[in-house]
Amino acid sequence: MSGEKSKRPWVLINSENVRPLVCDETYSSKQLTGDEIAGMPVININEGTLKAGCRTGGDAHEDTELYYVLDCAPGSSIHLDEDEIPCKPGDIFVIPPQVFHWIDNTKSDRPFVILTFWEREIQNGVFTVRKQAWGTSIGNIDPEYTKKRMGKDSD
């Protein structure tokens, strides 16, 4: 297939162009990828931001979830069942089904920023909240973002 042109258009997504869903006064969520956004089946990537001095309530899921820590301060941790693991940027956590997990950012003076990865967007509970609140999972701020990044005029 090398050299053949794809029948599907590529998609550029940048976090700066994604509207956050404010889940509560401590946590916001940006859906970066998903089937609706990409126009094809893709892995769901969500960017979550937990404010300094806060913690999440925690949850356990039916499916595996991946965490990739983008930014956190010393003293931040992830709790997986009974284990507390200190975090640093670049950490990846593979969270198996039914493992109760939460983020502790109570000792930090800066936000904890994380990417979560799901095989399908529907596995991410915030996806459903976003669809109910907005009628769509797409939260692009500027629909012309890609054209502008490429230096092309809008149609």
Backbone as ProteinMPNN parsed JSONL, in Angstrom:
{"seq_chain_A": "MSGEKSKRPWVLINSENVRPLVCDETYSSKQLTGDEIAGMPVININEGTLKAGCRTGGDAHEDTELYYVLDCAPGSSIHLDEDEIPCKPGDIFVIPPQVFHWIDNTKSDRPFVILTFWEREIQNGVFTVRKQAWGTSIGNIDPEYTKKRMGKDSD", "coords_chain_A": {"N_chain_A": [[0.816, -1.191, 0.0], [2.137, 1.088, 0.076], [2.649, 4.365, -0.983], [0.083, 4.64, -1.949], [-2.742, 6.772, -1.903], [-4.515, 7.762, 0.979], [-7.973, 7.238, 1.662], [-9.241, 8.522, 3.648], [-9.359, 11.627, 5.334], [-6.633, 13.181, 7.063], [-6.304, 14.203, 10.509], [-5.782, 17.009, 12.545], [-5.248, 17.804, 15.866], [-5.017, 20.004, 18.538], [-4.411, 20.632, 21.893], [-4.736, 23.288, 22.733], [-6.797, 24.213, 21.19], [-9.062, 22.943, 22.035], [-12.047, 22.926, 23.725], [-12.516, 22.907, 27.197], [-14.376, 20.663, 29.269], [-15.814, 21.547, 32.156], [-15.813, 19.737, 34.889], [-16.197, 19.881, 37.637], [-15.501, 22.17, 40.35], [-12.844, 21.576, 40.655], [-11.756, 19.982, 38.614], [-11.118, 19.665, 35.128], [-11.808, 18.62, 31.76], [-10.6, 17.655, 28.598], [-11.514, 16.324, 25.58], [-9.408, 14.911, 23.424], [-9.062, 13.09, 21.321], [-11.274, 10.902, 19.564], [-13.859, 8.861, 18.144], [-15.879, 10.449, 16.914], [-14.61, 12.916, 16.65], [-12.337, 12.302, 15.079], [-13.51, 11.102, 12.91], [-13.391, 8.471, 12.333], [-12.786, 5.149, 13.677], [-10.83, 5.453, 16.557], [-8.302, 5.484, 19.15], [-9.303, 6.722, 22.282], [-8.264, 9.729, 23.642], [-7.867, 11.704, 26.398], [-7.457, 14.82, 27.99], [-6.869, 15.678, 31.215], [-7.195, 18.039, 33.854], [-6.323, 18.676, 37.069], [-6.843, 20.816, 39.717], [-4.403, 22.577, 41.73], [-3.808, 21.546, 45.099], [-5.96, 19.82, 45.344], [-7.946, 16.76, 45.047], [-9.009, 13.846, 43.218], [-12.166, 12.085, 43.22], [-12.13, 9.359, 42.742], [-12.383, 6.098, 41.176], [-13.39, 2.941, 39.746], [-13.15, 0.864, 36.923], [-14.671, -1.062, 34.232], [-12.958, -1.592, 32.211], [-9.546, -1.545, 30.982], [-7.489, 1.247, 31.682], [-5.283, 3.816, 30.704], [-2.907, 6.014, 32.122], [-1.081, 8.902, 31.438], [1.242, 10.96, 32.731], [1.487, 14.31, 32.301], [2.195, 16.712, 33.597], [3.114, 17.518, 36.913], [3.626, 18.298, 40.373], [6.243, 17.755, 42.829], [5.244, 15.561, 45.437], [2.74, 14.975, 44.515], [0.509, 12.273, 43.806], [-0.595, 9.021, 42.639], [-3.184, 6.878, 43.489], [-3.654, 3.476, 43.641], [-5.79, 1.058, 44.239], [-4.765, -0.077, 47.267], [-2.268, 1.02, 47.134], [-0.024, 3.799, 47.119], [1.474, 5.827, 44.809], [4.14, 7.885, 44.194], [4.24, 10.557, 41.847], [5.7, 11.659, 38.736], [6.347, 13.835, 35.955], [5.975, 12.213, 32.819], [5.493, 9.662, 33.7], [3.791, 6.569, 33.171], [0.846, 4.905, 33.805], [-0.63, 1.778, 33.911], [-3.761, 0.827, 34.33], [-5.527, -1.737, 35.481], [-8.752, -3.404, 34.879], [-11.278, -2.88, 37.357], [-9.619, -1.839, 39.358], [-9.45, 0.381, 41.947], [-8.89, 3.784, 41.655], [-7.309, 6.974, 42.094], [-6.37, 10.468, 42.037], [-4.068, 12.312, 43.893], [-3.497, 15.506, 44.588], [-3.13, 17.207, 46.612], [-0.955, 18.189, 48.022], [0.31, 19.92, 46.399], [1.329, 22.876, 44.6], [0.699, 23.45, 42.041], [-1.163, 22.727, 38.998], [-2.182, 19.337, 38.234], [-1.638, 17.56, 35.427], [-2.875, 15.328, 33.109], [-2.941, 12.689, 30.686], [-5.46, 10.527, 29.65], [-6.054, 7.312, 28.364], [-8.198, 5.383, 26.389], [-9.582, 2.453, 24.925], [-11.966, 2.715, 23.489], [-14.089, 5.531, 22.967], [-16.515, 5.602, 24.375], [-15.997, 4.265, 26.706], [-14.914, 6.088, 28.398], [-16.145, 7.88, 30.957], [-16.549, 10.655, 31.023], [-16.946, 11.304, 28.411], [-19.64, 10.668, 27.86], [-20.914, 12.519, 29.554], [-20.087, 14.882, 28.335], [-21.337, 14.637, 25.817], [-24.024, 14.726, 26.636], [-24.147, 17.295, 27.747], [-23.303, 19.025, 25.659], [-24.292, 17.962, 23.31], [-22.581, 16.851, 21.57], [-19.332, 15.342, 21.236], [-17.316, 16.834, 20.415], [-15.26, 19.55, 20.976], [-14.061, 21.762, 19.718], [-12.582, 24.935, 19.616], [-11.975, 26.742, 17.561], [-13.018, 26.152, 14.417], [-11.524, 26.477, 12.127], [-8.926, 26.011, 12.729], [-6.9, 24.11, 11.859], [-6.482, 24.854, 9.161], [-5.526, 27.455, 9.54], [-3.169, 26.889, 10.961], [-1.746, 25.686, 8.957], [-1.382, 27.76, 7.301], [-3.269, 28.35, 5.408], [-5.958, 29.934, 3.626], [-9.32, 30.426, 4.799], [-12.234, 28.783, 3.504]], "CA_chain_A": [[0.0, 0.0, 0.0], [3.011, 2.247, 0.09], [2.46, 5.259, -2.113], [-1.333, 4.85, -2.224], [-3.334, 7.861, -1.135], [-5.566, 7.356, 1.897], [-9.296, 7.738, 1.335], [-9.703, 9.296, 4.792], [-8.504, 12.787, 5.607], [-5.939, 13.191, 8.35], [-6.904, 15.146, 11.459], [-4.871, 17.667, 13.477], [-5.902, 18.273, 17.083], [-4.093, 20.55, 19.518], [-5.118, 20.908, 23.14], [-5.075, 24.705, 22.853], [-8.013, 24.458, 20.424], [-10.134, 22.086, 22.546], [-12.792, 23.519, 24.847], [-12.608, 21.971, 28.319], [-15.61, 20.446, 30.012], [-15.533, 21.741, 33.572], [-16.57, 18.692, 35.575], [-16.533, 20.494, 38.921], [-14.594, 23.292, 40.621], [-11.458, 21.112, 40.777], [-11.282, 19.157, 37.496], [-11.64, 19.904, 33.785], [-11.493, 17.529, 30.846], [-10.617, 17.942, 27.163], [-11.42, 15.136, 24.74], [-8.5, 15.228, 22.324], [-9.403, 12.209, 20.202], [-12.439, 10.047, 19.682], [-14.389, 8.519, 16.827], [-16.602, 11.585, 16.34], [-13.632, 13.951, 16.315], [-11.463, 11.847, 13.995], [-14.285, 10.634, 11.765], [-13.067, 7.054, 12.154], [-12.457, 4.565, 14.98], [-9.495, 5.765, 17.079], [-8.153, 5.415, 20.597], [-9.734, 7.941, 22.958], [-7.278, 10.4, 24.497], [-8.497, 12.781, 27.15], [-6.538, 15.586, 28.832], [-7.514, 16.101, 32.447], [-6.433, 18.962, 34.685], [-6.77, 18.744, 38.457], [-6.269, 22.012, 40.326], [-3.485, 22.442, 42.869], [-4.446, 21.427, 46.401], [-7.194, 19.039, 45.24], [-7.861, 15.334, 44.723], [-10.197, 13.315, 42.55], [-12.94, 11.192, 44.076], [-11.736, 7.977, 42.497], [-13.303, 5.235, 40.438], [-12.905, 1.675, 39.195], [-13.839, 0.686, 35.65], [-14.754, -2.4, 33.646], [-11.943, -1.706, 31.167], [-8.215, -1.017, 31.269], [-7.283, 2.668, 31.414], [-3.888, 4.239, 30.798], [-2.626, 7.393, 32.519], [0.231, 9.452, 31.124], [1.36, 12.195, 33.496], [2.146, 15.386, 31.562], [2.81, 17.643, 34.536], [2.727, 17.464, 38.316], [4.67, 18.772, 41.286], [6.616, 16.787, 43.865], [4.199, 15.378, 46.437], [1.544, 14.459, 43.859], [0.541, 10.81, 43.732], [-1.72, 8.239, 42.135], [-3.539, 5.766, 44.376], [-4.178, 2.307, 42.938], [-6.246, 0.242, 45.363], [-4.133, 0.32, 48.54], [-0.927, 1.55, 46.886], [0.161, 5.205, 46.758], [2.686, 5.914, 44.003], [4.524, 9.266, 43.872], [4.239, 10.794, 40.397], [6.51, 12.686, 38.105], [6.023, 13.911, 34.528], [6.481, 11.118, 32.005], [5.012, 8.374, 34.216], [2.645, 5.907, 32.549], [0.209, 3.928, 34.679], [-1.581, 0.868, 33.288], [-4.72, 0.568, 35.398], [-6.384, -2.846, 35.071], [-10.155, -3.332, 35.278], [-11.683, -3.025, 38.755], [-8.668, -1.242, 40.309], [-9.911, 1.692, 42.386], [-7.775, 4.713, 41.457], [-7.577, 8.395, 42.247], [-5.198, 11.347, 41.995], [-3.906, 13.181, 45.064], [-2.697, 16.692, 44.275], [-3.391, 18.086, 47.757], [0.298, 18.763, 48.521], [0.925, 20.612, 45.269], [0.974, 24.271, 44.33], [0.429, 23.619, 40.61], [-2.106, 21.726, 38.485], [-1.781, 18.0, 37.828], [-2.171, 17.403, 34.076], [-2.754, 13.915, 32.758], [-3.659, 12.144, 29.534], [-6.015, 9.196, 29.852], [-6.243, 6.6, 27.096], [-9.211, 4.338, 26.398], [-9.705, 1.809, 23.616], [-13.129, 3.306, 22.82], [-14.499, 6.752, 23.65], [-17.654, 5.348, 25.256], [-15.471, 3.77, 27.98], [-14.578, 7.258, 29.195], [-17.393, 8.42, 31.485], [-16.69, 12.079, 30.719], [-17.46, 11.365, 27.036], [-21.103, 10.69, 27.952], [-21.279, 13.805, 30.153], [-19.857, 15.893, 27.289], [-22.41, 14.472, 24.817], [-25.278, 15.202, 27.23], [-24.062, 18.745, 27.962], [-23.072, 19.774, 24.431], [-24.889, 17.313, 22.152], [-21.468, 16.362, 20.758], [-18.091, 15.178, 22.001], [-16.35, 17.742, 19.812], [-15.193, 20.83, 21.658], [-13.091, 22.65, 19.082], [-12.843, 26.359, 19.794], [-11.894, 27.374, 16.244], [-13.109, 25.111, 13.387], [-10.545, 26.755, 11.069], [-7.613, 25.891, 13.367], [-5.932, 23.392, 11.022], [-6.161, 25.707, 8.001], [-4.682, 28.55, 10.019], [-1.847, 26.332, 11.29], [-1.076, 25.37, 7.709], [-1.214, 28.991, 6.544], [-4.232, 28.38, 4.29], [-7.144, 30.773, 3.833], [-10.583, 29.721, 4.988], [-13.114, 28.779, 2.33]], "C_chain_A": [[0.858, 1.253, 0.0], [2.803, 3.071, -1.169], [1.01, 5.495, -2.47], [-1.867, 5.95, -1.331], [-4.479, 7.321, -0.277], [-6.894, 7.967, 1.458], [-9.864, 8.585, 2.474], [-8.782, 10.493, 5.01], [-7.815, 12.65, 6.967], [-6.565, 14.28, 9.214], [-5.802, 15.69, 12.363], [-5.679, 18.168, 14.663], [-4.807, 18.816, 17.994], [-4.905, 20.954, 20.735], [-5.532, 22.371, 23.272], [-6.37, 25.061, 22.128], [-9.198, 23.618, 20.903], [-10.748, 22.729, 23.785], [-12.867, 22.512, 25.984], [-14.041, 21.845, 28.83], [-15.24, 20.585, 31.48], [-16.432, 20.782, 34.339], [-17.041, 19.152, 36.949], [-15.509, 21.595, 39.175], [-13.128, 22.878, 40.687], [-10.894, 20.478, 39.517], [-11.945, 19.571, 36.186], [-11.085, 18.85, 32.84], [-11.597, 17.998, 29.407], [-10.522, 16.617, 26.414], [-10.602, 15.495, 23.519], [-8.755, 14.362, 21.107], [-10.602, 11.362, 20.574], [-12.986, 9.837, 18.292], [-15.073, 9.702, 16.148], [-15.639, 12.677, 15.88], [-12.813, 13.556, 15.088], [-12.22, 11.412, 12.75], [-13.997, 9.188, 11.412], [-12.769, 6.475, 13.536], [-11.006, 4.861, 15.372], [-9.484, 5.546, 18.587], [-8.57, 6.758, 21.187], [-8.604, 8.461, 23.827], [-7.961, 11.614, 25.107], [-7.421, 13.489, 27.961], [-7.306, 16.084, 30.04], [-6.602, 17.019, 33.241], [-7.091, 19.045, 36.056], [-6.07, 19.927, 39.112], [-5.322, 21.662, 41.471], [-4.289, 22.355, 44.161], [-5.694, 20.571, 46.42], [-6.899, 17.556, 45.0], [-9.119, 14.926, 43.977], [-10.91, 12.375, 43.513], [-12.572, 9.738, 43.927], [-12.821, 7.166, 41.829], [-12.609, 3.922, 40.108], [-13.752, 1.401, 37.961], [-13.84, -0.781, 35.219], [-13.611, -2.665, 32.664], [-10.609, -1.139, 31.643], [-8.163, 0.455, 30.864], [-5.797, 2.957, 31.551], [-3.84, 5.7, 31.226], [-1.223, 7.737, 32.033], [0.312, 10.809, 31.808], [2.154, 13.22, 32.682], [2.875, 16.333, 32.508], [2.239, 17.433, 35.923], [3.905, 17.956, 39.142], [5.066, 17.654, 42.239], [5.535, 16.748, 44.944], [2.89, 14.892, 45.846], [1.65, 12.942, 43.748], [-0.722, 10.263, 43.089], [-1.935, 7.116, 43.144], [-4.182, 4.676, 43.539], [-4.5, 1.26, 43.995], [-5.558, 0.74, 46.632], [-2.751, 0.951, 48.361], [-0.958, 3.034, 46.535], [1.494, 5.319, 46.048], [2.988, 7.388, 43.729], [4.647, 9.419, 42.355], [5.296, 11.797, 39.992], [6.143, 12.707, 36.625], [6.715, 12.793, 33.744], [6.048, 9.748, 32.493], [3.822, 7.886, 33.404], [2.142, 4.861, 33.531], [-0.759, 3.101, 33.851], [-2.512, 0.414, 34.402], [-5.679, -0.528, 34.933], [-7.848, -2.638, 35.481], [-10.314, -3.576, 36.778], [-10.664, -2.521, 39.784], [-9.183, 0.157, 40.656], [-8.721, 2.648, 42.339], [-8.244, 6.153, 41.614], [-6.271, 9.164, 42.274], [-5.208, 12.237, 43.229], [-2.943, 14.309, 44.704], [-2.806, 17.708, 45.421], [-2.132, 18.759, 48.29], [1.0, 19.619, 47.473], [0.453, 22.056, 45.152], [0.77, 24.525, 42.838], [-0.504, 22.504, 40.119], [-1.425, 20.4, 38.137], [-2.438, 17.776, 36.472], [-1.847, 15.992, 33.592], [-3.46, 13.639, 31.434], [-4.195, 10.782, 29.945], [-6.3, 8.598, 28.482], [-7.241, 5.465, 27.31], [-9.279, 3.737, 25.0], [-10.848, 2.428, 22.808], [-13.613, 4.503, 23.633], [-15.63, 6.532, 24.641], [-17.205, 4.809, 26.621], [-15.128, 4.913, 28.932], [-15.881, 7.909, 29.654], [-17.621, 9.882, 31.154], [-17.192, 12.269, 29.281], [-18.979, 11.499, 27.06], [-21.592, 12.012, 28.535], [-21.164, 14.914, 29.111], [-20.975, 15.828, 26.239], [-23.74, 14.99, 25.359], [-25.274, 16.726, 27.364], [-24.036, 19.527, 26.654], [-23.806, 19.211, 23.212], [-23.848, 16.742, 21.204], [-20.272, 16.134, 21.681], [-17.028, 16.162, 21.523], [-16.41, 19.094, 20.516], [-14.156, 21.747, 21.052], [-13.515, 24.105, 19.252], [-12.906, 27.061, 18.448], [-11.927, 26.287, 15.171], [-12.111, 25.293, 12.237], [-9.106, 26.577, 11.556], [-6.562, 25.25, 12.455], [-5.517, 24.24, 9.817], [-5.241, 26.848, 8.406], [-3.279, 28.049, 10.338], [-1.037, 26.056, 10.032], [-0.874, 26.608, 6.841], [-2.142, 29.087, 5.347], [-5.398, 29.286, 4.652], [-8.356, 29.894, 4.044], [-11.407, 29.797, 3.72], [-14.282, 29.713, 2.528]], "O_chain_A": [[0.334, 2.365, -0.07], [2.783, 2.54, -2.279], [0.702, 6.432, -3.207], [-1.501, 6.056, -0.161], [-5.301, 6.53, -0.74], [-6.929, 9.084, 0.942], [-10.858, 9.287, 2.288], [-7.563, 10.375, 4.883], [-8.368, 12.066, 7.899], [-7.264, 15.162, 8.715], [-4.986, 14.929, 12.884], [-6.674, 18.871, 14.492], [-3.785, 18.161, 18.198], [-5.972, 21.555, 20.606], [-6.571, 22.665, 23.862], [-6.977, 26.093, 22.415], [-10.234, 23.585, 20.239], [-10.057, 23.032, 24.758], [-13.248, 21.364, 25.756], [-14.808, 22.808, 28.819], [-14.43, 19.81, 31.99], [-17.644, 20.979, 34.431], [-18.157, 18.844, 37.366], [-14.723, 21.916, 38.284], [-12.252, 23.738, 40.768], [-9.675, 20.431, 39.352], [-13.153, 19.798, 36.126], [-10.031, 18.264, 33.088], [-12.565, 18.66, 29.032], [-9.56, 15.87, 26.591], [-11.035, 16.282, 22.678], [-8.674, 14.842, 19.977], [-10.896, 11.142, 21.749], [-12.62, 10.553, 17.36], [-14.877, 9.938, 14.956], [-15.844, 13.288, 14.831], [-12.615, 14.358, 14.176], [-11.65, 11.358, 11.66], [-14.322, 8.733, 10.316], [-12.524, 7.232, 14.475], [-10.075, 4.563, 14.623], [-10.536, 5.437, 19.217], [-8.227, 7.81, 20.648], [-8.052, 7.729, 24.648], [-8.553, 12.436, 24.407], [-6.564, 12.836, 28.556], [-8.28, 16.826, 29.904], [-5.39, 16.81, 33.298], [-8.253, 19.429, 36.186], [-4.844, 20.03, 39.067], [-5.427, 20.603, 42.091], [-5.322, 23.008, 44.304], [-6.427, 20.582, 47.409], [-5.754, 17.16, 44.781], [-10.161, 15.573, 44.087], [-10.329, 11.925, 44.5], [-12.687, 8.963, 44.876], [-14.006, 7.49, 41.899], [-11.385, 3.817, 40.186], [-14.951, 1.679, 37.959], [-13.116, -1.614, 35.763], [-13.328, -3.814, 32.326], [-10.557, -0.352, 32.589], [-8.717, 0.853, 29.839], [-5.131, 2.398, 32.422], [-4.627, 6.522, 30.757], [-0.291, 6.951, 32.199], [-0.467, 11.709, 31.496], [3.338, 13.026, 32.408], [4.02, 16.713, 32.263], [1.042, 17.202, 36.092], [5.037, 18.019, 38.661], [4.304, 16.707, 42.435], [4.981, 17.783, 45.315], [2.012, 14.443, 46.581], [2.744, 12.394, 43.613], [-1.754, 10.929, 43.005], [-0.98, 6.483, 43.595], [-5.143, 4.926, 42.813], [-3.602, 0.65, 44.575], [-5.764, 1.888, 47.026], [-2.134, 1.371, 49.339], [-1.802, 3.479, 45.758], [2.531, 4.955, 46.603], [2.181, 8.073, 43.1], [5.108, 8.507, 41.669], [5.725, 12.648, 40.771], [5.676, 11.699, 36.093], [7.881, 12.476, 33.98], [6.217, 8.762, 31.776], [2.962, 8.668, 33.0], [2.91, 4.037, 34.026], [-1.616, 3.654, 33.162], [-2.096, -0.301, 35.312], [-6.542, -0.283, 34.09], [-8.145, -1.795, 36.328], [-9.586, -4.365, 37.38], [-10.84, -2.763, 40.978], [-9.335, 1.009, 39.78], [-7.669, 2.364, 42.911], [-9.386, 6.503, 41.317], [-5.203, 8.596, 42.502], [-6.227, 12.839, 43.568], [-1.742, 14.095, 44.539], [-2.602, 18.906, 45.225], [-2.224, 19.797, 48.946], [2.158, 19.997, 47.65], [-0.66, 22.405, 45.547], [0.677, 25.675, 42.411], [-0.614, 21.459, 40.759], [-0.245, 20.362, 37.791], [-3.664, 17.799, 36.37], [-0.706, 15.534, 33.658], [-4.458, 14.282, 31.107], [-3.468, 9.974, 30.523], [-6.731, 9.293, 27.562], [-7.147, 4.697, 28.268], [-9.06, 4.432, 24.008], [-10.723, 2.642, 21.602], [-13.549, 4.483, 24.862], [-15.692, 7.221, 25.659], [-17.96, 4.89, 27.59], [-15.062, 4.712, 30.145], [-16.636, 8.43, 28.834], [-18.766, 10.312, 31.017], [-17.801, 13.294, 28.974], [-19.543, 12.344, 26.363], [-22.582, 12.568, 28.06], [-22.034, 15.779, 29.015], [-21.495, 16.864, 25.825], [-24.501, 15.624, 24.628], [-26.293, 17.372, 27.119], [-24.673, 20.575, 26.546], [-23.934, 19.895, 22.196], [-24.192, 16.207, 20.15], [-20.22, 16.679, 22.783], [-15.975, 16.306, 22.144], [-17.474, 19.7, 20.636], [-13.441, 22.439, 21.777], [-14.68, 24.449, 19.049], [-13.791, 27.885, 18.216], [-10.945, 25.559, 15.025], [-11.883, 24.365, 11.462], [-8.168, 26.958, 10.856], [-5.464, 25.785, 12.298], [-4.332, 24.329, 9.497], [-4.289, 27.169, 7.696], [-2.298, 28.72, 10.017], [0.188, 26.171, 10.028], [-0.268, 26.527, 5.773], [-1.859, 29.805, 4.388], [-5.781, 29.398, 5.817], [-8.426, 28.772, 3.543], [-11.298, 30.753, 2.952], [-15.128, 29.839, 1.643]]}, "name": "protein", "num_of_chains": 1, "seq": "MSGEKSKRPWVLINSENVRPLVCDETYSSKQLTGDEIAGMPVININEGTLKAGCRTGGDAHEDTELYYVLDCAPGSSIHLDEDEIPCKPGDIFVIPPQVFHWIDNTKSDRPFVILTFWEREIQNGVFTVRKQAWGTSIGNIDPEYTKKRMGKDSD"}
